[in-house]
Amino acid sequence: MQPKKVPLASLSPVEPARRLTRCLTPDPVTPSPSKFLKVIQETASLQRRARLLDSSSHFSYVSPLPLPFPYRIDYPDEITDKREFIEAWLSHREATEPVDRAMPLGEHASSEKPLLTKYASEERIQERLLLGIAPQCVEDCFPQLDIGDAIEHIGKPSLMGQLQNEVESSTDEHKVKARQELLDILSGHTVLASFSEAPDEGYAPWSLRYSGHQFGQWAGQLGDGRAISILEVPHPESPSGLYELQLKGAGRTPFSRSADGLAVLRSSIREYLCAEAMYALGAPTTRSLALTYLPTLPVHREREERAAIVTRVAPSFLRIGSFQALNPPEQMFFLGGGQQAPDLDALRILGEYVSNKVLKLDVKEGEPWAEKLVMSTARSNALMVAHWQAYGFMHGVINTDNVSIMGLTIDYGPYAFMDVYDPSHICNHSDDSGRYAFRMQPTMIIFALRGLLSAMAPIIGAEKASGKAVLPQWNEDLPDEDLSDWTKSGLAMQPEMEGVIMSEFQAKYHQLMRRRLGLRLQKKEDYTEIISPLLNILERLQLDYSSTLRTLARFQPALLQESHATELQGLLADMNTTSQCANPKSSGDAPSNSDYWMPWLRKLAARIEEEKAEWTTTGNSEEWLEQRTKEMLLANPRFILRQWVLEEVITKMERDPVSGKVILAKVLEMASKPFEPWGGEGLDEKDLDEEAKEERRFCTLGDQSMLGFQCSCSS
């Protein structure tokens, strides 16, 4: 049964007992939504000014306000109080004026009164465009959401970049209004809130406080400097779950430091596409719902660009850095930042919330939970990084504030997918030391988990000592000796934690690689005999990672017979040309490419024959081999979100976002269905239409100069 469709402002938030803002501690400057309203009406700069929050705080209420920064204020010729004028200027732009929520109800709409009110301001005159909506995210996370004619409004996906001019705007008033409401809220123009003084009714957007290690160095308080969560909605299939909507690039927060709180179009496109691409590859990840564009809002990076906002979706955006902020490894103060003193009871509050409401650990009331929390996060992040390594994904910035407590890939910055296989490749040009190189990613996840364990160690030790969960104010009047002993006791589990990470990582990585190679049996020598030698060949011959593995789906043991020599040579030629890099090993007296491939292919062939019984259901050997090929094609993507693809899409979108959005929609479609035979795979090019030819081009390695491209952190 299809759920009733309701526009975004009519989605009901989860019940109060599960709301982050009810379970955790707000910034005491704005302790409730009603007090937050008073602040932004009278002293709005408090929520736009970078500052250290109280040590007990987990978050701060803050609403979207995408503006250039430094603020462009035209002062009158005569001004008596400049500070007062600035406060009034900001307050007039805050969303404090109720917007008429009356909206014609569609056929499937709910008639229930929305729990939240729409707020805006007459001073919010920012032009806004809807550039993208992710259909799969809508279907998976918000099947009850009425997006109106948003998909039709964007246009038919096409790499040719041609708008379907014959398709006119919808004449259905409800659909148009639903789409406009979606755009208004997701662009930060309209804010959903309830400023009721009743605790269970109050609701307002928020940003998280967290700290972290950046490139191995402690950076103090960081926090959501440009991310603002606007709503928590019940999971459509799991009543105990939820999805949180977050706007990235929606303006300054108390955590923005010297930055503007904005995001540029190019980085927003990258995150919008990659989150859905990773989900389609099976990797744990945040999701993307929409991409909105603010064409009149300038953003200054290496050059002047224009602003965009990506709407991210996740069950939780809490990070390891959220815990580190409450029990930091050191206190420091410097220009533009610093770090508060530890607050171990705030750490307990966060831990209890995460254990019960986020991770949903099997812990009875009063039982110890801290060790289970750390081990759960260790396991989930091990599984996440196994997916990264199996599919050649490079995150680029695995700082502890970028590592999810749920093991989700989060914060897509200077990421890349592997082209020519190079385990030492560094995708982030700011990473001079290679700290986050591809081969280092599992090690960096361990480093991050050590940070979580270090923060949680005193609670783990205290619970070990008593056999019970710590109680409120558990550390009050606690002797330093006890705290030190408990911390040491908690840290003693580090070898066990790291052992679990490596075992979980290896098991999942081997499973994924076996699937990519069409192997069903699990053998202890798989890595040393099959997987590692294959990676060595790819590195030695400088072959493309993804396309070589997909080409291997055509290999069958019969190709090693002399009667199939020509066919085998064709397969080898295809694999050896999956890279456009010149191979310095292939000339002179050096071994030929087939000398590298043949011993490994013989081992693979023997292994395939061993597994015949795992596949055979009819006794027909051809059928089981065909089934194996089909399964390999469903595990090895035809389309990868390569750097050259991203750069081309970004260039076209920056040049003309209106016509470029159909290209963006098509790339999103390809990224969301990466295993489809895009571009008429296997067909003669002369039989393809122009769109299919473009699809085929987008499945290639592109220009050689883009292989191994390093991306900037600046966004």
Summary of the structure (lengths in Angstrom):
residues: 715
radius of gyration: 27.0
end to end distance: 42.1
largest distance: 94.0
contacts: 2408
relative contact order: 0.10
helix: 44%
strand: 13%
